Amino acid sequence: MTTTPLPPQGVAKSEPGEVGGSRSPLVPDEKTLARRARLASTQLTSPWATVAAIVIALLWTTPTVGLLITSFRPEAEIRNNGWWNVFSRPEFTLANYEQAMFGNQTDLAGVFINTIVITLPAVVIPISIALLAAYAFAWIEFKGRNVLFVAVFALQIVPIQITLIPLLQQYVSWDIDGSFWTVWLSHTIFALPLAIFLLHNFMKDIPPSLVEAARVDGAGHVKIFFRVLLPLLVPAIASFAIFQFLWVWNDLLVALTFAGTEERPLTVRIAEMVGSRGSDWFLLSAGAFISMVIPVVVFLGLQRYFVRGLLAGSVKG
């Protein structure tokens, strides 16, 4: 007959999740789990947070809805009553968009093309240069690297306004004033400090073991940049591309200063409508929505990359 040995007196029997009679610090107890679940539930279902989000959404959305409704209302209705009266007397027309796009004095269709021609190179050029510079600052050792990086970062505090006249004088001496090149170069110059800083920080978050493994396999800087780092930087590139695209597309100061008469973008033409076409101010709502179409499409199309880019580097591991 066999007997089961009893545990020594004074030694507690271990339970799951416990080591040597005491709970393992790696396994939270039931009270801790319940407290975490309660805290998460409180944060996600707070009525005040819901009310605040609804109020903010209404405050941001109401003017946009009013502008959209106004852009489709006839001129007589716009002049005589507010946009909210459309719910009692609904009357819509596309005449405002037709006149704004193809009118002899507005011709937003032509300057719409100019805006695209200005925006795309003004996004691609600074990102291309910033990627190469950020790689050099992050992964190539050279004398004075830290000092030069601090100098590039400090250029962000230089106001754009104080650079306009010197740049314009330089463009005149190069005989390229009043062309697309002046706008492209200006936007590139203004965007590079921030682009280099952001992309450098994203590159530094990449584990050095990946770069070292590529070097052991015989990869040089070009192969490391294109094969190892560039695929991992897609969210960061997309995030900055969205910022730069929206900045260039909505820019008025740089385009008004450097662009020639034939190269004027949407923002300049809409500003001219405000200043010189007071009798046709009802066309401004249609012009505003014409200028908003592409930025909205770009943001919605790249939204997932935008969010990933903002969160990248915020947590380790």
KOLBAZA-185065 format. One record per residue: z, x, y of N, C-alpha, C, O, CB in turn. Coordinates in steps of 0.001 Angstrom, whole numbers, plus 500000, padded with zeros to 6 digits. Atoms other than C-alpha are relative to their C-alpha. Glycine has a CB too. Example, Ala and Ser with C-alpha at 12.3 -4.5 7.8 and 13.67 -1.06 7.14 Angstrom:
// residues 2
500000500890498810507800512300495500500000500900501200500665501936501181501246499008500027499940499180498810507140513670498940500730499230501090500899499739502198498585500414500462
// end
This chain:
// residues 317
500000500852498800500000500000500000500000500877501234500816501787501376501226499042500014500126499182498795498926501395503343500576499257501187500535498029501254498529500375500262499409500599498781500612500794506652499311500596501212498949501773501238501555500244500073500638499544498760499112500984510123501045500712500849502092500141501156499362498803500787498999499275499205500875503678512152500177499325501361499209498918502004499587501489500185499675500587498690502605502312515229499894501065501070500156502240500815501420499374500000500073499011498918502040503955518582501392500506500335502379499786500187499333499395501257498686499446499659504815506243519704500697499128501038500071498548501925499862501442500524499216500827499086507620504476521509499922500572501408500068501777501613501471499907499533500064499579498602507244504576525293498592500265500480498384500521501666500823501225500200501393499787499611503432504997525234499295498664499975499226498028498923499289501024499062500669501301499901501534501915526434498651500065499327497983501099499313499842499565501468501294500079500665498510500765524539498898499885501049498972499050501951499954498799499019501080499988499008495300501513526454499122498781499816498879498330498696499158501289499890500929501114500012493009498643527402498657500478500542498554501550501140500546498806500830501327499595499478489332498720528248500071500251501492500676499489502246498931498919499700499983499642498581488775500438531574501187500829500379501324501202501544499975498777500840498831499194499712492042502393531256499956501279499199499433501311498085501279499228499704499940498704500652492600506004530364501451500409499934502114500581500956499145501064500746498626499547500176495928507025528855501021499044500585502053499473501100500171501347500620499047500970499504497612503760529858499867499712501473500502498780501968501363500461499721500212500253498570496469503977533481498529499716500241497669500295499576500475501204500863501376500397499764493317502403534913499208501157500591499684501879501467499941498783500926500860498929499505490447504790535498499611499742501447499282498611501804498743500135499127500388500202498608489702505352539170498523499668500162498104499179501211500327501227500802501422500295499905486001504996538369499690498537499758498600498078500102499239500842499024500213501410500317486407501376537226500914499165500889502130499209500699500269499709498485499133500788499117487663498992539961500686498877499239500120498310498305499195499422501165499271501078500667490297496475538940499482498648500472498596498562501323501517500118500265500487501350499716489870492715539119500264499612501449499450498925502065500654498988499060499692500339498611491571492422542502498997500633500959498575500008501933501420500450500355500979499322499143489208494990544031498648499319499939497996499123500964499860501462499597501277500689500136486150493253542610500009498656500707499025498284501347499660499811498537499911501298499339487336489888543869499984500153501518499369499357502228501267499264499558499977499776498551488035491311547327498612500366500515498207499904501582501004501109500358501352499640499589484558492870547500499076498785500010498288498608500939499438501076499076500846501198500048482885489623546430500333499055501148499435498460501744500167499273498652499600500876498907484900487662548982499504500519501341499073499743502194501511499850500028500470499397498753483998490117551755498493499822500152498013499476501231500365501492500049501452500165499947480286490013550874499627498553500287498709498282501061499360500458498686500278501416499762480357486213550767500288499617501439499561498818502030500820499130499058499657500307498610482040486084554160498949500534500959498592499865501929501367500581500353500988499405499114479495488437555733498664499274499939497979499162500956499808501454499655501308500609500148476465486604554342499980498531500402498917497998500721499538500139498587499975501431499733477620483043555003500830499665501228501320498543501357500537499257498799499222500279498798479391483388558337499283498958500852498129499173501223500239501293500812500685501025499183478631480203560328499678500490501399498665500091501973500854498748500096500261499496498656478902482067563637498758500887500035497978500846500987501209500774500515501200499166500059476287484591562560498744499145499887497721499457500496500083500972498821501143500899500134473962481757561533499667499320501319498501499228501702500276498953498931500217500666498708474443479934564837499405500977501018498488500628501762501328499413500537500521498997499062473858483138566818498539500326499702497730500456500622500846501283499937501395499708500364470663483887564876499074498862500408497965499110500882499879500252498491500829501149499625469349480352565481499808499944501514498703499681501988500636498688499497500097500036498539470134480507569219499054501081500508498222500824501378501388500171500635500883498908499578468435483906569600498541499688499653497638499945500449500432501327499337501366500346500401465389482693567659499401498947500930498227499035501292499982499492498553500495501033499092465093479614569885499695500578501381498673500249501983501021498864500120500223499414498677465452481639573088498732500855500035498018500873501038501205500842500410501196499149500043462715484049571985498736499187499738497663499532500231500154501074498923501184500735500434460390481426570518499527498976501028498322498762501165500282499308498694500373501093499092460457478678573174498972500412501054497985499698501228501232499470500691501044499616499027458569480600575919498646500281499353497603499972499929500442501227500769501263499713500688455970481748573397499292498717499599498074498602499743500246500870498763500591501292500358455431478207572134499428499315501239498335498750501192501050499089499321500506500588498765455100476985575726498717500655500474497801499973500933501040500096501079501213499282499600452534479683576492498828499635499099497704499469499571500237501515499965501062500361500933450566478831573350499470498601500286498258498390500300500503500085498560500429501371499692450496475114574171499206499974501304498182499296501397501224499051500099500688499972498707449485475852577772498584500551499870497670500090500554500792500837501001501325499390500134446563477994576634498968499029499462497771499245499653500074501205499099500933500978500556445027474974574866499910498718500835499186497798500456500409499654498586500034501219499185445613472391577629498885500070501041498539501157501502501356499780500694501038500004498948442899471313580093500576500456501336501782500379501572499382498592500149499566499469498713443020472775583581500755498961500818501773499284501429498806500503500785499345501041499196443950469448585227501418499735499513502327499541500320499185498701499961498662500240500545446899468934582875500939501154500323502113500938500622499931499790498484499161498836499696448164472476583444500460499966501453501598500323501755499236501308499716499663500004498580448071472007587223500967498874500353501746499009501297498738499877500834499242501186499594449761468591587245501355499867499332502247499257499921499206498784499715498714500194500682452606468794584710500260501160499054499372501965498774500023498657499226499572498910500863454520471114582416499523499840498567499059498773498163501491500109500021500514500001501362453652472039578858500738499042499080500176498598498079500069501379499437499214500883500850456430469869577407499463498560500019499789497771499132501458500019500442500580501342499957454502466745578463498912499800498957498432498682498766499438499727501371501039500127501011451984467489575735500453499121498843499620498556498135499597501372499485499510500814501113454243465673573263499811498505500278499712497711499342501481500303499734500247501405499657453757462388575159498518499726500257498037498620500009500815499611501230501435500153499741450115462974576173499252501186499407498838502078500148499716499880501527500670498843500622448516465351573657498513500048500346497768499105500080500173499957498476501406499790499657445213466710574935499732501506499972500369502267500700499650499382501411500240498582500198443768470055573872498521500327500179497655499466500028500479500433498615501367499542499795440653472108574583499924501506499764500918502221499886499509499643501423500252498562500166439133475515573843499290500605501208498875501764501179499169500244498746500742499532498828437546475795577285500661501217500643499967502099501149499876498879501024499307498860499390440242478210578524499657501298499283499422502321499926501516499778499982500325498795500766439544480677575712498540500393500186498229501579500287500299499786498512501418499688499801435775480411576143499764500635501365499010501600501487499148498733499857500195499448498660435997481046579880500640501371500135500102502252500805500570499056501050499329498706499916438480483892579448499232501080499236499147502220499692501425499890499460500685499009500818436477485614576722498619500352500538498237501522500554499880499499498588501407499766499678432935485186578026499647499668501439498465499641501783499134499199499084500286500281498605433276484321581706499455501224500714499755502358500338501244499503500700500624498886499286431314486429584156501016500902500689500813502113500774499026499471501021499024499216499257434394487537586078501175500466499141501899501385499526500514499195501156498897499581500882436860487804583196499485500914498887499891502073498800500707498764499389500642499218501065434809488983580163501015500799499189500904502018499060498960500945500595499000499317500816437822489755577989499430500502498684500004501400498069501163499079499729500610499521501241435524490173574987499563501447500124499729502228499187498807499129499620500433498622499808434089493368576465501154500974500081501120502031499451499175500107501239498862499084499877437404494916577436500846499998498735501615500934498514500864499622501207499328500003501304438801493879574027499497501173499160500289501848498504499761498652499256500567498852500718436433496443572485500518501305500595500849502238499864498455499967500049499461498792499362437557499016575038501421500291499537501778501447499311499971499855501520498607499818500416441176498450574020500079500571498591500909501438498320500759498671500071500020499467501370440385499077570350499560501455500003500140502286499303499064499164499102500501498623499929438412502220571216501070500933500568501145502094500167498719500066500865498921499182499429441372503493573263501149500153499015501696501245498865500512499382501308498759500021500786444130502542570823499900500809498713500808501584498411500372498575499666500076499344501307442888503852567470500088501526500094500924502110499405498710499609499307499828498539499888442328507518568494501347500396500597501902501433500232498888500588500847498709499677499385445499507422570622501155499859499017502265500306499307500244499107501203498997500060501069447417506613567421499772501108498978500721501762498546499967498628499306500324499038501063445614508892564952500226501441500466500780502248499719498539499820499543499919498614499520445502512050567118501445500501500069501729501558499505499348500116501378498634499459499949449247512386567905500696500051498649501488500961498401500827499184500938499381499959501327450284511522564348499492501201499208500277501865498531499716498695499228500560498856500728447927514156562900500613501314500480500994502161499672498474500043500165499419498766499461449211516866565235501494500072499704502012501134499359499758500093501516498548500012500215452848515795564860500359500302498550501374500950498295500583498647500403499731499709501405452670515934561053499969501499499732500844502030499047498988499288499107500099498554500209451532519561561117501145500735500687501727501658500116498657500524500516498903499347499279454096520543563746501336499742499318502161500649499211500050499514501450498737500325500667456918518728561934500158500788498704501263501221498375500080498497499712499928499191501222456058520515558678500373501439500323501182502051499626498661499961499247499681498621499626456156523867560436501471500137500387502131501089499969499105500461501161498596499931499590459546523143562018500948499789498827502049500340498818500281498969501077499091500338501099460996521813558766499980501020498864501024501284498266499649498642499454500111499234501230459693524185556083499428501401500165499286502114499172499169499257499047500530498650499792458262527350557658500966500776500892501293500338501994498568499955500636499093499157499225460577530097558849499193500884500942498309501621500505500888500863499067500622499105499025459451531802562055500976500224501152501882499421501380498645499414500520499090499615498934461145533478564972499951499002501155498878498617501620499666501401500499499897500934498891462387531135567688499727498559499627499451497733500496499071500403501067500311501362500436461876528020565582500960498978500599500518497948501109500040499914498480499013500956499505465109526302566625499897499804501517500020498687502018501404500466499631500133500104498542464646527102570318498776499173500367498831498328501260499907501400500641501226500742499714461095525783570276500157498521499655499646497658500368498823500599499226499803501407500379462152522606568464500854499278501037500563498137501395500659499899498606499175500599498952464888521944571035499178499769501264499358498755501938501212500895500310500854500159498816462319522475573811499064498805499842498860498042500787499181501282500250500870501147500245459947519972572219500796498704500093500335497725500680499321500116498622499155501197499941462779517478571792500377499667501438500440498493501803501269500195499156499595500233498607463813517932575443498876499421500838499139498832501887500481501291500627501120500559499237460326516943576615500030498476500048499341497872500871498686500461499404499914501457499993461223513338575807500636499467501278500393498319501651500787499522498799499305500482498814463359513128578942499140500106501262499543499635502326501287500774500189500872499862498834460441513990581255499362498648500306498677498110499437498906501088499759500610501308499679459380510757583060498472500101500055497915501080500551500540499470501354501464500015499991455744509829582614499469500026501426498432500635501690499468498763499262500528500162498646455383509040586312499780501340500712498841501473501497500943499139500818500136498735499276455880512634587481498887500872499430498542501897500018501313500762499968501081499214500606453118513894585161498621499445500331497617500094500036500175500050498494501297500648499816450364511516586278499094500797500941497936501055500610500193498589500540500828499279499029449144513423589354499569501377499488498387501706499592500756500155501311500471498718500555449164516916587730498956499832498897497985500586498841501176500784499455500985500214501061447330515556584696498656499553500582497603500020500147500515498956498995501248500468499401444776513756586839499253501148500684498028501238500591500282498877501009500638498837499379444127516939588828499373500912498953498288501453499161501016500784500833500548499160501059443641518859585593498746499378499395497769500077499126501046500234498913501179500658500555441237516263584220498798500097500944497662500244500494500311498537499701501088499867499029439201516410587444499418501410499949498203501585500038500499499675501428500500498621500088438987520208587162499203500230498726498304501070498702501158500989500066500774499897501240437737519803583582498766499096499998497953499155499075500880499658498815501132500907499861435233517166584738499954498968498872498880498628498376498700500790500033499959501064501010436396514578582201500736498774500529501061497871499758500674500503498714499266501136499442438132512172584587499162498729499896497933498768499951500388500271501472500674501289500113437318508481584218499341499754498674498454498905498586498994499878501051500584500184501325436475508766580513501099499635499004502285499642499333499249501280499543499022500314501048438131507770577252500858501218499660502012501073499256499285499494498738499257498793500361439170511393576714501295500127500806502315500563500271499127501236500215498784499870499185441648511284579585501110499092499483502278499481499479499699499671501469498992500935500527443412508242578109500507500484498650501710500444498392499414498570499871499575499500501309443442509683574582500943501189500145502003501223499521498784500396499158499169498805499820444831513042575730501347499651500619502368500214500225499277501027500875498746500365499343447453511421577957500961499334499022502142499678498984499730499071501186499139500662500980448786509155575217500458500984498928501585500888498441499267498816499353499600498984500980448791512090572796501117500874500547502096501144499852498801500870499606498980499144499379450785514261575204501334499274500090502378499857499798499551500451501402498762500752499823453333511520575870500660499638498675501875499452498624499730498745500789499447500427501287453763510629572186500474501155499128501314500952498251498974499207499250499704498898500918454018514092570614501485500351499875501949500524498748499258501209500439498590499616500185457688514944571391500766499068499071501464499531498169500694500040501334499292500948500863459040511756569809499442500021498584500204499949497619499912498586500574500602499990501335456561511886566920500456501220499198500803501095498023498469499983500107499562498788500690457456515483566051501466499893499599501836500262498485499782501235500887498571500129500290461176514747566255500248499056498825501000499398497912500749499498501238499773500970501071461034511661564016499464500497498664500165500424497654499353498670500352500588499548501264458684513113561394500728501228499462500842501391498248498510500312500185499211498851500443460697516360561301501268499537499298501634500080498256500353500908501189498776500492500627463863514403560535499728499382498637500526499556497715500678498983500899500348500572501297462135512495557727499687501097498996500075500996497832498810499049500133500329498905500914460796515734556241501249500741499536501322501168498384499038500974500672498785499293500380464230517338556272500822499218498985501642499806498279500839500288501226499283500806500980465567514425554185499401500103498606500029499686497633500019498561500436500611499817501321463148515260551359500738501119499269500971502173499862498470500328500122499268498961500732464995517227548628499249501326499974498073501355499612500272499541498578500672498690500034464223520953548943499537500408498609498641501239498465500923501060500539500393499631501365463988521135545150498541499653499725497884500341498944500900499299498982501402500359500198460608519369545309499081501084500563498100501468499926499693498644500660500812498960499383459195521977547668500110501296499213499110501982498998500422500222501456499806498774500767460715524839545682499265499939498667498696500939498228501488500251499766500715500133501272459271523478542428498496500180500208497822500790499378500288498625499357501427499822499718455817523307544024499675501462500272498619501951499870499579499138501195500234498570499738456160526896545237500036500806498712499251501739498544501044500546500985499938499306501284457161528045541752498696499812499231498243500719498532501192499492499165501267500270500687453988526399540430498808500643500693497674500483500242499776498511499897501069499289499325451966528478542889499348499241501142498298499661501629498973500358499023500596500776498910451305525844545563500278500674501336501376501180501568500544498554500005499833499483498654450752527041549118500397498886500954500682497762500541498719500677500475499573500982499008451589525281552356499073498794500050499536497665500213500077500642501367500949501113499919448423523183552352500208499037498846500255497825499054498554500517500002499815500862501161448939521873548834501360499321500033501468498150499667499847500801498714498682500623499885452659521276549412499970498849501002500553497791500767501053501040500419500041501030498960451906519316552567499263498753499515499758497637499668499328500548501265500823501154500364449149517109551125500405499382498667500297498166498506498548500404499943499719500516501337450300516775547493501455499559499831501727498612499093499666501050498968498578500283500219454108516720547773500599499153501120501208498115500859500776501303499873499295500637498891455240515677551247499284498771500544499928497757500815500196500989501107500721501089499340452498513426552616500168498654499301500370497654499990498538500339500081499771501314500633452823510683549949501395499440500254501572498223500295499777500106498509498638500470499752456574510528550622500225499587501445501222498933501752500987501070499625499835500276498573456053510211554384499263498748500457499223498458501653499525501177500801500765501196499607453973507023554305500841499010500798500357498524501820499441499308498764499212500933499170456846504765555528500275500543501396500217499793502371501320499685499318499730499420498679457687507174558354498753499980500873498826499658502059500518501438499858501244500009499238454046507490559404499655498588500456499237498383501596498855500581499165500301501383499641453577503712559316500930499497501096500498498759501982500104499100498775499047500439498975456725503159561388499604500517501369499552499757502336501415500467499656500388499458498701455662505511564142498632499478500425498395499276501616499991501531499959501315500529499650452075504239563964500117498622500644499388498310501585499107499928498758499800501324499404453306500714564699500524500137501422500025499484502339500974499156499150499460499787498653455388501922567655498905500485500953498761499958502057501160501019499960501029499427499133452507503966569054498886498995500266498381498904501385499421501274499375501054500991499821449956501217568475500414498954501028499647498633501936499663499329498664499541501013499047452033498631570315500136500578501402499836499903502386501337499412499549499851499370498689452772501095573122498640500172500683498488499830501856500699501364499862501315499757499405449120502032573678499293498677500294498685498521501353499135500871499065500689501273499805447801498490573240500536499268501241499757498657501973500156499113498747499389500711498879450245497098575845500140500863501256500717500420502249501356499485499591499840499101498859450025500081578204499152499550501183498006499129501023499632501428499605500718500283498767449042499446581804499939501221500911498910501483501534500655498841500730499914498901499041450172502516583753498985501103499699498241501516500589501406500581500002500908498901500356448212505193581866498546499555500133497718500290500671500278500494498559501381500486499909445066503068581604499585499790501445498450500090501814499838498697499218500336500236498593445218502114585273499781501308500742499001501363501693501101499192500683500099498705499308445595505784586272498790500804499546498105501393500381501265500814499772500986499064500539443121507564583990498688499356499558497653500022499578500592500721498848501219500612500519440599505048582634499032499690501127499439499291502218500326498726499222501019500333499024437319504593584465499752498501500071500362497727499333498716500721499675500272501429499823435907501264585598499417499381498743499746498242498411499050499782501168500629500522501207433842500842582433500892500128498771500585499557497724498697500711499754499125499768501145436706501941580171501319499231500099502248499509499340500284501479499866498743500723499789439380499497581394500346499147498780499466498480498235499907499114501257499591500816501148441406497834578580500442498600500429500328498225501596501134500692499239499572501370499750442783494304578290501101499905501039501068499029501903500464499373498724498853500101499103446000494999580150499589500117501466500129499415502322501020501074499664500461499841498617444183496152583286499239498763500461499417498314501593499111501249500134500763501173499608441805493183583267500920498794500208500713498014501138498936499683498945499062501112499809444676490706582811500814500192501274501099499226501981500939499869498787499298499737498742446568492400585637499120499671501201499619499178502213500448501465500065500923500360498922443473491974587820499894498481500136499754497969501247498607500611499744500021501462499938443411488276586907501225499470500725501138498481501452499925499403498593498786500418499310446981487971588131499882500249501489500297499416502295501218500729499439500015499620498598446280489752591398498856499413500797499034499099501974499954501460500106501170500391499223442791488613592369499429498640499645498537498152500338498946501015499835500545501283500417442167485342590532501092498938500014501326498259499014499369500106498603498920500966499889444996483179591790499551498569499774500334497751499291500637500112501339500475501367500187442829480058591714499764499673498528499746498500498154498720499783500787500234500215501432442180480522587980501170500513499172500975501062498088498704500689499558498834499467500700445718481388586959500218499326498658500917499869497802501236499843500853499836500696501271445502478819584142499366500763498847499664500488497685499403498612500086500617499198501051443368481351582249500923501100499481500641501712498451498719500613500510499111498910500404446272483793582031500643499742498646500830500672497862501079500209501045499371500297501292447886481982579101499044500288498853499451500830497826500459498536499947500988499684501031444663482224577090499792501502499891499700502040498788498670499305500299500155498545500030444224485865578100501169500703499349500986501691498639499819500526501390498822499396500617447788486662577072499955499894498491500306500848497796501262499349500522500047500153501453447269485256573584498841500780499392498935501234498251499884498527499628501088499149500499443942487048573214500492501435499837500139502100498864498780499955500960499474498636500091445768490328573897501081500146498947501377501263498522500545500430501334498920499942500985448535489411571419499515499960498561500283500270497650500948498870500228500461500259501370446335488740568380500097501253499133500722501223498073498555499487500012500036498785500822445795492292567123501394500589499781501708500928498640499100501043500651498656499468500263449393493559567662500780499177498975501475499749498135500786500062501292499293500833500971450778490578565717499474500241498593500254500353497647499867498519500366500587499755501324448341491144562845500426501366499463500754501494498283498459499913500068499606498650500427449157494875562735501462500023499571501797500600498537499765501020501135498579499982500334452906494296562755500270499261498694501008499760497845500819499379501132499779500756501230452808491620560048499407500723498791499983500683497704499395498600500123500625499300501114450453493698557906500764501230499549500751501568498366498618500393500370499271498772500319452619496838558072501508499816500053502253500792500151499595501101500948498569500267499830456010495145558229500844500657498918501909501202499208500253498508500001499194499412501081457194496341554824500141501511500180501206502063499902499368499691498628499892498569499722456390499962555740500898500249501202501625501242501251498614500608500241499185499850498795458050499460559107501487499966499650502255500804500123499666498894501018498591500127500407461348498346557535500419501201499160501501501753499362500228498687499205499667498839500829461246501119554922500132501265500849501002502100500601498933500203498913499928498832499122460594503684557636501250500027500834501819501094501061498812500045500898498776500042499210463522502490559733501223500329499151502172500944499637500165498630500644498845499770500867465879502636556734499990501382499374501040501876498962500046498957498914500086498672500636464620505985555391500842500992500759500783501067501987498542500493499930499152498995499371467095508744556042501341499480500475502183500259500922499288500596501142498725500542499529469928506347556897501102500215498980502275500247499350499865498517500311499026499727501040471660506984553559499521501158499156498321501360498966500245498761499133500324498865500859471794510018551365499943499556498563500604498598498161501020501128500168500035500249501399470883510054547740498971498969499583498844498667498396501316499585499558
// end
